Amino acid sequence: MNHLTLPGDIIPLDHMAHVVYEMVERIPMEMFLPLL
């Protein structure tokens, strides 16, 4: 039995990409500056 479930099986990948993009867009760019 395979207990691993890919997110794509539950949520469409294009929807996931949109949600991730929205999350990243809300994060201030100043948080990324120390990482650059």
CHARMM internal coordinates of N, CA and C (Angstrom, degrees):
IC EDIT
DIST 1 N 1 CA 1.4652
DIST 1 CA 1 C 1.5182
ANGL 1 N 1 CA 1 C 110.20
DIST 1 C 2 N 1.3145
ANGL 1 CA 1 C 2 N 115.96
DIHE 1 N 1 CA 1 C 2 N 138.37
DIST 2 N 2 CA 1.4601
ANGL 1 C 2 N 2 CA 120.77
DIHE 1 CA 1 C 2 N 2 CA -179.82
DIST 2 CA 2 C 1.5201
ANGL 2 N 2 CA 2 C 108.83
DIHE 1 C 2 N 2 CA 2 C -102.76
DIST 2 C 3 N 1.3260
ANGL 2 CA 2 C 3 N 116.23
DIHE 2 N 2 CA 2 C 3 N 112.47
DIST 3 N 3 CA 1.4562
ANGL 2 C 3 N 3 CA 120.71
DIHE 2 CA 2 C 3 N 3 CA -177.32
DIST 3 CA 3 C 1.5229
ANGL 3 N 3 CA 3 C 111.92
DIHE 2 C 3 N 3 CA 3 C -90.85
DIST 3 C 4 N 1.3404
ANGL 3 CA 3 C 4 N 116.09
DIHE 3 N 3 CA 3 C 4 N -8.26
DIST 4 N 4 CA 1.4606
ANGL 3 C 4 N 4 CA 119.21
DIHE 3 CA 3 C 4 N 4 CA 179.63
DIST 4 CA 4 C 1.5246
ANGL 4 N 4 CA 4 C 109.47
DIHE 3 C 4 N 4 CA 4 C -81.62
DIST 4 C 5 N 1.3079
ANGL 4 CA 4 C 5 N 115.55
DIHE 4 N 4 CA 4 C 5 N 131.46
DIST 5 N 5 CA 1.4596
ANGL 4 C 5 N 5 CA 120.14
DIHE 4 CA 4 C 5 N 5 CA 178.99
DIST 5 CA 5 C 1.5177
ANGL 5 N 5 CA 5 C 109.20
DIHE 4 C 5 N 5 CA 5 C -124.35
DIST 5 C 6 N 1.3234
ANGL 5 CA 5 C 6 N 116.50
DIHE 5 N 5 CA 5 C 6 N 122.34
DIST 6 N 6 CA 1.4581
ANGL 5 C 6 N 6 CA 120.23
DIHE 5 CA 5 C 6 N 6 CA 178.36
DIST 6 CA 6 C 1.5180
ANGL 6 N 6 CA 6 C 109.66
DIHE 5 C 6 N 6 CA 6 C -72.98
DIST 6 C 7 N 1.3324
ANGL 6 CA 6 C 7 N 116.78
DIHE 6 N 6 CA 6 C 7 N 141.27
DIST 7 N 7 CA 1.4707
ANGL 6 C 7 N 7 CA 120.56
DIHE 6 CA 6 C 7 N 7 CA 178.51
DIST 7 CA 7 C 1.5276
ANGL 7 N 7 CA 7 C 111.10
DIHE 6 C 7 N 7 CA 7 C -56.02
DIST 7 C 8 N 1.3146
ANGL 7 CA 7 C 8 N 117.09
DIHE 7 N 7 CA 7 C 8 N -30.38
DIST 8 N 8 CA 1.4543
ANGL 7 C 8 N 8 CA 121.23
DIHE 7 CA 7 C 8 N 8 CA -179.29
DIST 8 CA 8 C 1.5210
ANGL 8 N 8 CA 8 C 112.12
DIHE 7 C 8 N 8 CA 8 C -64.17
DIST 8 C 9 N 1.3559
ANGL 8 CA 8 C 9 N 116.43
DIHE 8 N 8 CA 8 C 9 N -22.47
DIST 9 N 9 CA 1.4573
ANGL 8 C 9 N 9 CA 119.60
DIHE 8 CA 8 C 9 N 9 CA 179.25
DIST 9 CA 9 C 1.5248
ANGL 9 N 9 CA 9 C 111.01
DIHE 8 C 9 N 9 CA 9 C -74.58
DIST 9 C 10 N 1.3239
ANGL 9 CA 9 C 10 N 115.99
DIHE 9 N 9 CA 9 C 10 N -22.93
DIST 10 N 10 CA 1.4662
ANGL 9 C 10 N 10 CA 120.97
DIHE 9 CA 9 C 10 N 10 CA -176.78
DIST 10 CA 10 C 1.5238
ANGL 10 N 10 CA 10 C 110.49
DIHE 9 C 10 N 10 CA 10 C -105.46
DIST 10 C 11 N 1.3246
ANGL 10 CA 10 C 11 N 115.87
DIHE 10 N 10 CA 10 C 11 N -47.88
DIST 11 N 11 CA 1.4614
ANGL 10 C 11 N 11 CA 121.92
DIHE 10 CA 10 C 11 N 11 CA -177.43
DIST 11 CA 11 C 1.5272
ANGL 11 N 11 CA 11 C 108.74
DIHE 10 C 11 N 11 CA 11 C -117.17
DIST 11 C 12 N 1.3232
ANGL 11 CA 11 C 12 N 117.55
DIHE 11 N 11 CA 11 C 12 N 129.77
DIST 12 N 12 CA 1.4679
ANGL 11 C 12 N 12 CA 120.66
DIHE 11 CA 11 C 12 N 12 CA 177.36
DIST 12 CA 12 C 1.5247
ANGL 12 N 12 CA 12 C 110.65
DIHE 11 C 12 N 12 CA 12 C -55.40
DIST 12 C 13 N 1.3383
ANGL 12 CA 12 C 13 N 116.46
DIHE 12 N 12 CA 12 C 13 N 139.10
DIST 13 N 13 CA 1.4627
ANGL 12 C 13 N 13 CA 120.40
DIHE 12 CA 12 C 13 N 13 CA -176.08
DIST 13 CA 13 C 1.5206
ANGL 13 N 13 CA 13 C 111.92
DIHE 12 C 13 N 13 CA 13 C -61.70
DIST 13 C 14 N 1.3300
ANGL 13 CA 13 C 14 N 116.93
DIHE 13 N 13 CA 13 C 14 N -35.29
DIST 14 N 14 CA 1.4675
ANGL 13 C 14 N 14 CA 118.45
DIHE 13 CA 13 C 14 N 14 CA -179.28
DIST 14 CA 14 C 1.5247
ANGL 14 N 14 CA 14 C 110.32
DIHE 13 C 14 N 14 CA 14 C -67.04
DIST 14 C 15 N 1.3320
ANGL 14 CA 14 C 15 N 116.77
DIHE 14 N 14 CA 14 C 15 N -33.51
DIST 15 N 15 CA 1.4675
ANGL 14 C 15 N 15 CA 119.90
DIHE 14 CA 14 C 15 N 15 CA 176.97
DIST 15 CA 15 C 1.5224
ANGL 15 N 15 CA 15 C 109.91
DIHE 14 C 15 N 15 CA 15 C -69.13
DIST 15 C 16 N 1.3442
ANGL 15 CA 15 C 16 N 116.65
DIHE 15 N 15 CA 15 C 16 N -41.01
DIST 16 N 16 CA 1.4660
ANGL 15 C 16 N 16 CA 120.59
DIHE 15 CA 15 C 16 N 16 CA 178.40
DIST 16 CA 16 C 1.5205
ANGL 16 N 16 CA 16 C 110.00
DIHE 15 C 16 N 16 CA 16 C -61.10
DIST 16 C 17 N 1.3329
ANGL 16 CA 16 C 17 N 116.50
DIHE 16 N 16 CA 16 C 17 N -43.57
DIST 17 N 17 CA 1.4610
ANGL 16 C 17 N 17 CA 120.44
DIHE 16 CA 16 C 17 N 17 CA -179.15
DIST 17 CA 17 C 1.5266
ANGL 17 N 17 CA 17 C 110.14
DIHE 16 C 17 N 17 CA 17 C -62.22
DIST 17 C 18 N 1.3207
ANGL 17 CA 17 C 18 N 116.92
DIHE 17 N 17 CA 17 C 18 N -38.63
DIST 18 N 18 CA 1.4679
ANGL 17 C 18 N 18 CA 120.55
DIHE 17 CA 17 C 18 N 18 CA 179.75
DIST 18 CA 18 C 1.5250
ANGL 18 N 18 CA 18 C 110.09
DIHE 17 C 18 N 18 CA 18 C -66.55
DIST 18 C 19 N 1.3390
ANGL 18 CA 18 C 19 N 117.10
DIHE 18 N 18 CA 18 C 19 N -42.64
DIST 19 N 19 CA 1.4694
ANGL 18 C 19 N 19 CA 121.23
DIHE 18 CA 18 C 19 N 19 CA 179.92
DIST 19 CA 19 C 1.5245
ANGL 19 N 19 CA 19 C 110.27
DIHE 18 C 19 N 19 CA 19 C -63.38
DIST 19 C 20 N 1.3378
ANGL 19 CA 19 C 20 N 116.54
DIHE 19 N 19 CA 19 C 20 N -43.71
DIST 20 N 20 CA 1.4686
ANGL 19 C 20 N 20 CA 120.24
DIHE 19 CA 19 C 20 N 20 CA 179.12
DIST 20 CA 20 C 1.5209
ANGL 20 N 20 CA 20 C 109.94
DIHE 19 C 20 N 20 CA 20 C -63.25
DIST 20 C 21 N 1.3308
ANGL 20 CA 20 C 21 N 116.89
DIHE 20 N 20 CA 20 C 21 N -41.94
DIST 21 N 21 CA 1.4620
ANGL 20 C 21 N 21 CA 120.61
DIHE 20 CA 20 C 21 N 21 CA 179.91
DIST 21 CA 21 C 1.5199
ANGL 21 N 21 CA 21 C 110.39
DIHE 20 C 21 N 21 CA 21 C -62.02
DIST 21 C 22 N 1.3311
ANGL 21 CA 21 C 22 N 117.24
DIHE 21 N 21 CA 21 C 22 N -41.73
DIST 22 N 22 CA 1.4650
ANGL 21 C 22 N 22 CA 121.18
DIHE 21 CA 21 C 22 N 22 CA 178.85
DIST 22 CA 22 C 1.5219
ANGL 22 N 22 CA 22 C 110.30
DIHE 21 C 22 N 22 CA 22 C -62.86
DIST 22 C 23 N 1.3349
ANGL 22 CA 22 C 23 N 117.32
DIHE 22 N 22 CA 22 C 23 N -41.23
DIST 23 N 23 CA 1.4664
ANGL 22 C 23 N 23 CA 121.25
DIHE 22 CA 22 C 23 N 23 CA 179.97
DIST 23 CA 23 C 1.5214
ANGL 23 N 23 CA 23 C 110.42
DIHE 22 C 23 N 23 CA 23 C -63.56
DIST 23 C 24 N 1.3359
ANGL 23 CA 23 C 24 N 116.00
DIHE 23 N 23 CA 23 C 24 N -46.15
DIST 24 N 24 CA 1.4666
ANGL 23 C 24 N 24 CA 120.32
DIHE 23 CA 23 C 24 N 24 CA -178.64
DIST 24 CA 24 C 1.5259
ANGL 24 N 24 CA 24 C 110.38
DIHE 23 C 24 N 24 CA 24 C -64.65
DIST 24 C 25 N 1.3260
ANGL 24 CA 24 C 25 N 116.13
DIHE 24 N 24 CA 24 C 25 N -36.69
DIST 25 N 25 CA 1.4646
ANGL 24 C 25 N 25 CA 120.66
DIHE 24 CA 24 C 25 N 25 CA -177.65
DIST 25 CA 25 C 1.5254
ANGL 25 N 25 CA 25 C 110.69
DIHE 24 C 25 N 25 CA 25 C -65.06
DIST 25 C 26 N 1.3545
ANGL 25 CA 25 C 26 N 117.05
DIHE 25 N 25 CA 25 C 26 N -29.30
DIST 26 N 26 CA 1.4609
ANGL 25 C 26 N 26 CA 120.45
DIHE 25 CA 25 C 26 N 26 CA -177.58
DIST 26 CA 26 C 1.5184
ANGL 26 N 26 CA 26 C 111.96
DIHE 25 C 26 N 26 CA 26 C -82.48
DIST 26 C 27 N 1.3430
ANGL 26 CA 26 C 27 N 116.95
DIHE 26 N 26 CA 26 C 27 N -15.01
DIST 27 N 27 CA 1.4650
ANGL 26 C 27 N 27 CA 119.99
DIHE 26 CA 26 C 27 N 27 CA -179.36
DIST 27 CA 27 C 1.5291
ANGL 27 N 27 CA 27 C 109.01
DIHE 26 C 27 N 27 CA 27 C -81.31
DIST 27 C 28 N 1.3317
ANGL 27 CA 27 C 28 N 117.79
DIHE 27 N 27 CA 27 C 28 N 127.52
DIST 28 N 28 CA 1.4664
ANGL 27 C 28 N 28 CA 120.87
DIHE 27 CA 27 C 28 N 28 CA 178.02
DIST 28 CA 28 C 1.5290
ANGL 28 N 28 CA 28 C 110.45
DIHE 27 C 28 N 28 CA 28 C -59.45
DIST 28 C 29 N 1.3222
ANGL 28 CA 28 C 29 N 116.91
DIHE 28 N 28 CA 28 C 29 N 138.82
DIST 29 N 29 CA 1.4587
ANGL 28 C 29 N 29 CA 121.11
DIHE 28 CA 28 C 29 N 29 CA -178.69
DIST 29 CA 29 C 1.5174
ANGL 29 N 29 CA 29 C 111.29
DIHE 28 C 29 N 29 CA 29 C -64.37
DIST 29 C 30 N 1.3368
ANGL 29 CA 29 C 30 N 117.56
DIHE 29 N 29 CA 29 C 30 N -21.99
DIST 30 N 30 CA 1.4640
ANGL 29 C 30 N 30 CA 120.57
DIHE 29 CA 29 C 30 N 30 CA 179.94
DIST 30 CA 30 C 1.5253
ANGL 30 N 30 CA 30 C 111.22
DIHE 29 C 30 N 30 CA 30 C -59.97
DIST 30 C 31 N 1.3345
ANGL 30 CA 30 C 31 N 116.94
DIHE 30 N 30 CA 30 C 31 N -26.37
DIST 31 N 31 CA 1.4633
ANGL 30 C 31 N 31 CA 120.30
DIHE 30 CA 30 C 31 N 31 CA -179.91
DIST 31 CA 31 C 1.5232
ANGL 31 N 31 CA 31 C 110.88
DIHE 30 C 31 N 31 CA 31 C -70.00
DIST 31 C 32 N 1.3371
ANGL 31 CA 31 C 32 N 116.73
DIHE 31 N 31 CA 31 C 32 N -25.29
DIST 32 N 32 CA 1.4617
ANGL 31 C 32 N 32 CA 120.62
DIHE 31 CA 31 C 32 N 32 CA -177.61
DIST 32 CA 32 C 1.5278
ANGL 32 N 32 CA 32 C 112.29
DIHE 31 C 32 N 32 CA 32 C -89.46
DIST 32 C 33 N 1.3299
ANGL 32 CA 32 C 33 N 116.87
DIHE 32 N 32 CA 32 C 33 N -19.64
DIST 33 N 33 CA 1.4626
ANGL 32 C 33 N 33 CA 119.87
DIHE 32 CA 32 C 33 N 33 CA -175.85
DIST 33 CA 33 C 1.5342
ANGL 33 N 33 CA 33 C 113.11
DIHE 32 C 33 N 33 CA 33 C -57.91
DIST 33 C 34 N 1.3433
ANGL 33 CA 33 C 34 N 120.02
DIHE 33 N 33 CA 33 C 34 N -43.62
DIST 34 N 34 CA 1.4752
ANGL 33 C 34 N 34 CA 118.95
DIHE 33 CA 33 C 34 N 34 CA 179.17
DIST 34 CA 34 C 1.5252
ANGL 34 N 34 CA 34 C 112.35
DIHE 33 C 34 N 34 CA 34 C -63.18
DIST 34 C 35 N 1.3325
ANGL 34 CA 34 C 35 N 118.02
DIHE 34 N 34 CA 34 C 35 N -20.81
DIST 35 N 35 CA 1.4612
ANGL 34 C 35 N 35 CA 121.22
DIHE 34 CA 34 C 35 N 35 CA -177.69
DIST 35 CA 35 C 1.5182
ANGL 35 N 35 CA 35 C 111.56
DIHE 34 C 35 N 35 CA 35 C -83.41
DIST 35 C 36 N 1.3270
ANGL 35 CA 35 C 36 N 116.47
DIHE 35 N 35 CA 35 C 36 N -18.74
DIST 36 N 36 CA 1.4631
ANGL 35 C 36 N 36 CA 119.64
DIHE 35 CA 35 C 36 N 36 CA -177.18
DIST 36 CA 36 C 1.5167
ANGL 36 N 36 CA 36 C 111.49
DIHE 35 C 36 N 36 CA 36 C -78.65
END
COOR INIT
IC SEED 1 N 1 CA 1 C
IC BUILD
